[in-house]
Amino acid sequence: MSKKANFLYAILLLFFFCKSIYAIETNIVQKDGVIVQYEKSLQTVAKEIIRIYPAVKRELEKTFGSEIEFRPTVILTDNRKDFRKMVGNDLVVAIAVPQNNLIVIDNSKMKTGPFTLEITLKHELCHLLLYHYTEGGNLPKWLNEGISQWVTGGISEMIMGENKNLLKQATLSGRFIPIKDLATRFPNDDKNLMLAYQESRSMVDYIDREFGPGKILQILRHLKNGDNADTAILKGLSISPEELESNWHDFIRKKFTWFTYLSSHLYQLLFFLAALILIYGFIQFIIKKRAYRDEEEDDTIV
């Protein structure tokens, strides 16, 4: 999406959610550089946001070497239905609207899986920081999402899905989503959407492993100075984006071989083989039973 399209999307998103949130009674609390707007039943959660925000802010500032000078607004909701209408997907647990320094968290999903309020807040605040750090432009979506997962240890807002091994499957089949296709938007369908998040995290992990975390910051600085993504990667890593992607493919192919894939699914494989043996034994039993019955009928006729 272009900057104009992103801006219009942010405005529409904000309009829709504000319309929903103001339809119910809400409270606002602000302290230590953060504003929290919450449904009345979520007062305890709002207090927790206020409590953990300073530490989350310091951690991100230390990672990026840049101060967070903007004041974010965090909106908490327990209305899963309205949240789903806003983001258009059941997998999403939180969303950032950087143009408005806004974070919206679906608290009903904070009780599911590995999610914690702190990790979710850190992930979304990272999106806002990256937007301001790069001055609102040139940051590819895959790099934005990859870095935001990288700083939170891998938890993304898409982890609600059950397909945790999509990157392995794509590696073994060779059906990757080209990184250039993830520059401005992610796929709409759940499977490819989750694969896009997994590819983004894996690519940033690869940059960190092969070049060091400082190189990630170098790429961001080049973006901040006005370079486009391809130029920023070339200047920061001294290789082209195409070469980076090719090297990353080679790296994960060595990591995700058929042997490692089968090893990680050993119990499922053994269960499947046992089921096949059981089915085969049952069929053999039926065949022998019929043969024995036919022999008895022949003896009776004689």
C-alpha positions in Angstrom: 0.0 0.0 0.0 1.1 3.6 -0.7 1.5 6.1 2.1 -1.8 7.6 1.1 -3.5 4.3 1.2 -2.0 3.4 4.5 -3.2 6.8 5.9 -6.7 6.3 4.6 -6.8 2.8 6.0 -5.7 4.0 9.4 -8.4 6.7 9.5 -11.1 4.2 8.5 -9.8 1.7 11.1 -9.8 4.3 13.8 -13.3 5.6 12.8 -14.8 2.1 12.9 -13.3 1.2 16.3 -14.0 4.5 17.9 -17.6 4.1 16.8 -17.7 0.7 18.5 -15.8 1.6 21.7 -17.9 4.7 22.4 -21.1 2.7 22.1 -20.2 1.2 25.5 -19.0 2.9 28.7 -15.3 3.4 28.7 -12.7 5.0 31.1 -9.4 6.6 30.4 -6.2 6.6 32.5 -2.9 8.2 31.6 0.5 8.0 33.3 4.2 7.6 32.5 3.8 8.5 28.9 0.9 6.2 27.9 -2.9 6.6 27.6 -5.1 3.7 28.2 -8.7 3.6 27.2 -10.6 0.6 28.4 -14.0 -0.9 28.9 -15.2 -0.6 32.5 -14.8 -4.3 33.1 -11.1 -4.1 32.2 -9.9 -1.7 34.9 -7.4 -4.3 36.3 -5.9 -4.9 32.9 -5.6 -1.1 32.3 -3.7 -0.8 35.5 -1.4 -3.6 34.4 -0.7 -1.7 31.2 0.3 1.4 33.2 2.5 -0.7 35.4 4.5 -2.5 32.7 4.7 0.2 30.1 7.8 2.0 31.5 9.9 -1.3 31.5 8.6 -2.2 28.0 9.5 1.3 26.7 13.0 1.1 28.2 13.7 -2.3 26.6 12.8 -1.1 23.2 14.8 2.1 23.6 17.8 0.1 24.6 17.4 -2.3 21.6 17.1 0.5 19.0 19.2 3.2 20.7 16.4 5.6 20.2 14.0 7.3 22.6 10.3 6.9 22.4 9.1 10.5 22.5 5.6 9.9 21.3 2.7 9.0 23.6 0.8 5.9 22.6 -2.8 5.3 23.2 -3.7 1.7 24.1 -7.4 0.7 23.7 -8.5 -2.4 25.5 -11.6 -4.4 24.5 -13.2 -7.7 25.4 -15.6 -7.6 22.4 -14.1 -10.2 20.1 -16.8 -9.8 17.5 -16.2 -6.0 17.0 -12.5 -6.5 17.0 -12.7 -9.2 14.3 -14.9 -6.8 12.2 -12.2 -4.2 12.5 -9.2 -6.3 11.6 -10.9 -8.7 9.3 -9.3 -11.8 10.7 -9.9 -14.2 13.7 -6.1 -14.8 14.1 -5.2 -11.3 15.1 -5.0 -10.5 18.8 -3.8 -6.9 18.6 -3.1 -4.2 16.0 -1.0 -1.0 15.8 -2.0 2.1 13.9 1.3 4.0 13.8 -0.2 7.1 12.1 -2.3 7.7 15.2 0.1 6.2 17.8 -2.7 3.8 18.5 -2.6 0.2 19.8 -5.8 -1.9 20.1 -5.7 -5.1 22.1 -8.3 -7.8 22.2 -8.1 -8.8 25.8 -10.3 -11.9 25.3 -7.4 -13.5 23.5 -4.8 -12.7 26.2 -6.2 -15.7 28.0 -5.2 -18.0 25.0 -2.0 -19.9 24.3 1.3 -18.1 24.9 0.0 -14.6 25.0 0.8 -12.2 27.7 0.0 -8.6 28.0 3.6 -7.6 28.2 4.7 -9.4 25.1 1.7 -8.1 23.1 2.3 -4.6 24.2 6.0 -4.8 23.4 5.3 -6.2 19.9 2.8 -3.5 19.0 4.8 -0.6 20.6 7.7 -1.8 18.4 5.6 -1.2 15.3 5.0 2.4 16.5 8.7 2.9 17.2 9.7 1.6 13.8 7.3 3.9 12.1 8.7 6.9 13.9 12.3 5.7 13.7 12.1 5.4 9.9 10.0 8.6 9.7 6.9 6.8 8.4 8.2 5.5 5.1 10.2 2.9 3.1 9.9 0.2 5.7 8.9 -3.1 4.0 6.1 -4.9 5.8 8.1 -8.2 6.1 10.9 -6.3 7.8 8.5 -4.4 10.1 6.8 -7.6 11.2 10.1 -9.6 11.3 11.8 -7.1 13.6 8.7 -6.8 15.8 8.7 -10.6 16.3 12.5 -10.6 16.7 12.4 -8.1 19.7 9.7 -10.1 21.4 11.3 -13.5 21.0 9.1 -14.7 18.2 5.5 -14.1 19.5 3.6 -12.4 16.7 0.0 -11.3 16.6 -0.7 -14.2 14.2 0.3 -17.0 16.5 -3.3 -17.8 17.2 -3.3 -20.2 14.2 -2.5 -23.9 14.6 -0.1 -24.2 11.6 3.2 -23.6 13.3 5.2 -25.6 10.7 4.3 -23.8 7.6 7.8 -22.5 7.0 9.1 -26.1 7.2 6.5 -27.2 4.7 7.3 -24.4 2.4 11.0 -25.2 2.6 10.5 -28.8 1.8 8.2 -28.1 -1.1 10.1 -25.0 -2.3 6.9 -23.0 -2.2 8.0 -19.8 -0.5 6.3 -16.5 -0.8 8.8 -14.2 -2.5 9.9 -11.5 -0.1 9.2 -8.9 -2.7 5.5 -9.9 -2.5 5.5 -9.1 1.2 6.8 -5.6 0.9 3.5 -3.7 1.2 0.9 -6.3 2.2 0.4 -9.8 3.5 -1.9 -12.5 2.0 -5.5 -12.5 3.1 -6.0 -16.3 3.5 -5.0 -17.7 6.9 -2.4 -20.2 5.7 -0.4 -17.8 3.6 -0.9 -15.1 6.1 0.8 -17.2 8.8 3.5 -18.3 6.4 4.2 -14.6 5.7 4.7 -13.9 9.4 7.0 -17.0 9.7 9.1 -16.0 6.7 9.4 -12.5 8.0 10.7 -13.6 11.4 13.0 -16.2 9.9 14.6 -13.7 7.5 15.3 -11.2 10.3 16.7 -14.1 12.4 19.0 -15.0 9.5 20.2 -11.4 9.2 20.9 -11.3 13.0 22.7 -14.7 12.9 24.8 -14.0 9.8 25.5 -10.3 10.1 24.8 -9.4 13.7 22.0 -7.3 15.3 23.9 -4.1 14.5 23.2 -4.6 10.8 19.5 -4.6 11.4 19.8 -1.2 12.9 22.0 -0.1 10.0 19.3 -1.0 7.5 16.8 1.0 9.6 19.1 4.0 9.7 19.5 3.9 5.9 15.7 3.8 5.6 15.5 6.7 7.9 17.8 8.6 5.7 15.5 8.2 2.8 16.9 5.1 1.0 14.4 2.6 -0.4 14.4 -0.9 1.0 16.6 -2.5 -1.7 19.3 0.2 -1.3 19.1 0.1 2.5 19.7 -3.7 2.5 22.6 -3.3 0.0 24.2 -0.6 2.0 23.7 -2.3 5.3 24.6 -5.9 4.4 26.8 -5.3 1.3 24.6 -7.8 -0.7 21.5 -7.4 -2.8 18.1 -8.3 -1.5 18.0 -11.1 -4.1 21.2 -12.5 -2.9 20.1 -12.2 0.7 16.9 -14.1 0.0 18.8 -16.8 -1.9 21.3 -17.3 0.9 18.4 -17.4 3.4 16.7 -20.1 1.4 19.9 -22.2 1.4 20.3 -21.7 5.1 16.8 -22.9 6.0 16.9 -25.8 3.5 19.9 -27.1 5.5 17.9 -26.6 8.7 14.7 -28.2 7.5 15.6 -31.4 5.8 13.1 -34.3 5.2 15.0 -36.2 8.0 14.5 -33.4 10.6 10.9 -32.9 9.5 10.1 -36.7 9.9 12.0 -36.7 13.2 9.9 -33.9 14.6 6.8 -35.8 13.6 8.0 -39.2 14.8 5.1 -40.0 17.1 2.5 -39.1 14.4 4.4 -41.2 11.9 4.5 -44.2 14.3 0.8 -43.8 15.0 0.0 -43.7 11.3 2.1 -46.9 10.6 0.5 -48.7 13.6 -2.9 -47.8 12.1 -1.9 -49.1 8.7 -0.7 -52.4 10.3 -4.0 -52.7 12.2 -6.0 -52.1 9.0 -3.9 -54.6 7.1 -4.3 -57.2 9.9 -8.1 -56.7 9.9 -8.3 -57.1 6.2 -6.3 -60.3 6.4 -8.6 -61.6 9.1 -11.7 -60.9 7.0 -10.1 -62.7 4.0 -9.1 -65.7 6.0 -12.6 -65.8 7.6 -14.3 -65.8 4.2 -11.9 -68.5 2.9 -12.6 -70.7 5.9 -16.4 -70.2 5.5 -16.1 -71.1 1.8 -14.2 -74.3 2.7 -16.9 -75.3 5.1 -19.6 -74.7 2.5 -17.7 -76.9 0.0 -17.4 -79.7 2.6 -21.1 -79.5 3.3 -22.0 -79.9 -0.4 -19.8 -83.0 -0.8 
